[in-house]
Amino acid sequence: MDPAEAREVLSHVEFRKSTQKSLASADAVLSILPCVREQGYGEDNEEQEEGLRCLAVPVFDRFGRVIAGLSISFPTMRCGADTKSHYVALLKQSGLAISARLGYRETTTPEQAAVEQGSV
């Protein structure tokens, strides 16, 4: 999803601060998306509830579009750097396995997806 489309989607969201760490605006969310895309996962570090952390990865369809997410939530007291890395690795592996069952191939490029969809 390009930034303009993401901004449009977020324009319909009512942002409410649940904790001091909550993202309070579309701009705040948009500012972290490049990092989320680069690392391949998103993270909620006590943004929704104090003491709770969540990690999530995308699930892709056969055209390379994100159609779902796979996440895990756990108490922050159980999450050191090693634990987080382990959970991220498990989530990525599982997200790719589900995506593959849906016809996704990691080598799918936007151009290939357009050809498969018949839009080129």
C-alpha positions as CSV (number, residue, x, y, z in Angstrom):
1,M,0.0,0.0,0.0
2,D,1.4,3.3,-1.0
3,P,1.6,6.2,1.6
4,A,-1.3,8.1,0.1
5,E,-3.6,5.1,0.3
6,A,-2.4,4.4,3.9
7,R,-3.1,8.0,4.8
8,E,-6.6,7.6,3.3
9,V,-7.3,4.5,5.3
10,L,-6.0,6.1,8.5
11,S,-8.1,9.2,7.9
12,H,-11.1,7.1,9.1
13,V,-9.5,6.0,12.3
14,E,-10.3,7.7,15.6
15,F,-7.0,7.7,17.5
16,R,-7.3,7.2,21.3
17,K,-4.4,7.1,23.6
18,S,-4.6,3.9,25.7
19,T,-1.1,4.4,27.2
20,Q,1.6,7.0,27.1
21,K,3.2,5.0,24.3
22,S,0.0,5.0,22.1
23,L,0.4,6.3,18.6
24,A,-2.0,9.3,18.5
25,S,-2.2,10.3,14.8
26,A,-2.0,9.1,11.3
27,D,1.3,10.9,10.9
28,A,2.7,8.9,13.9
29,V,1.6,5.6,12.2
30,L,2.9,6.7,8.8
31,S,6.3,7.6,10.3
32,I,6.9,4.0,11.4
33,L,5.7,2.2,8.3
34,P,9.0,2.4,6.4
35,C,10.7,0.6,9.4
36,V,8.0,-2.0,9.6
37,R,8.3,-2.7,5.9
38,E,12.1,-2.9,6.1
39,Q,12.2,-5.3,9.1
40,G,9.2,-7.4,7.9
41,Y,7.2,-7.1,11.1
42,G,5.3,-4.7,13.2
43,E,5.5,-4.2,17.0
44,D,3.2,-2.8,19.6
45,N,5.4,-2.1,22.6
46,E,2.9,-1.2,25.3
47,E,1.0,1.1,23.0
48,Q,-2.4,-0.6,23.6
49,E,-1.9,-1.8,27.2
50,E,0.9,-1.3,29.7
51,G,2.9,-4.5,30.3
52,L,1.8,-6.0,27.0
53,R,3.8,-6.4,23.8
54,C,2.6,-7.6,20.4
55,L,4.6,-8.7,17.3
56,A,2.9,-9.2,13.9
57,V,3.9,-10.2,10.4
58,P,1.9,-10.0,7.1
59,V,0.2,-12.8,5.3
60,F,0.3,-12.5,1.5
61,D,-2.0,-13.8,-1.2
62,R,-0.8,-15.3,-4.5
63,F,-0.5,-11.8,-5.9
64,G,1.8,-10.5,-3.2
65,R,-0.9,-8.4,-1.5
66,V,-1.2,-8.4,2.3
67,I,-4.5,-9.9,3.1
68,A,-4.1,-10.8,6.8
69,G,-1.7,-10.6,9.7
70,L,-0.3,-13.1,12.2
71,S,0.5,-11.9,15.6
72,I,1.5,-12.9,19.1
73,S,1.0,-11.0,22.3
74,F,2.8,-11.5,25.6
75,P,3.8,-9.8,28.8
76,T,6.7,-7.4,28.5
77,M,8.4,-9.0,31.5
78,R,8.8,-12.1,29.4
79,C,10.5,-10.4,26.5
80,G,14.2,-9.9,26.3
81,A,16.1,-9.3,23.1
82,D,16.7,-13.0,22.5
83,T,13.0,-13.8,23.1
84,K,11.9,-11.1,20.8
85,S,14.2,-12.3,18.0
86,H,13.0,-15.9,18.5
87,Y,9.3,-14.8,18.3
88,V,10.0,-12.7,15.2
89,A,11.7,-15.6,13.5
90,L,8.8,-18.0,14.3
91,L,6.2,-15.5,13.2
92,K,8.0,-14.8,9.9
93,Q,8.4,-18.5,9.2
94,S,4.7,-19.2,10.0
95,G,3.5,-16.1,8.0
96,L,5.5,-17.3,5.0
97,A,4.2,-20.9,5.4
98,I,0.6,-19.6,5.4
99,S,1.2,-17.3,2.5
100,A,2.8,-20.1,0.5
101,R,-0.4,-22.2,1.1
102,L,-2.3,-19.3,-0.4
103,G,-0.1,-19.3,-3.5
104,Y,2.4,-16.6,-2.5
105,R,6.0,-17.0,-3.7
106,E,8.7,-14.8,-2.1
107,T,9.9,-13.9,-5.5
108,T,6.6,-12.4,-6.5
109,T,7.2,-8.9,-7.7
110,P,4.4,-6.3,-8.1
111,E,5.0,-6.6,-11.9
112,Q,4.5,-10.4,-11.8
113,A,1.4,-10.0,-9.7
114,A,-0.1,-7.5,-12.2
115,V,0.5,-10.0,-15.0
116,E,-1.1,-12.9,-13.0
117,Q,-4.1,-10.7,-12.2
118,G,-4.4,-9.8,-15.9
119,S,-4.1,-6.1,-15.3
120,V,-1.1,-5.7,-17.7
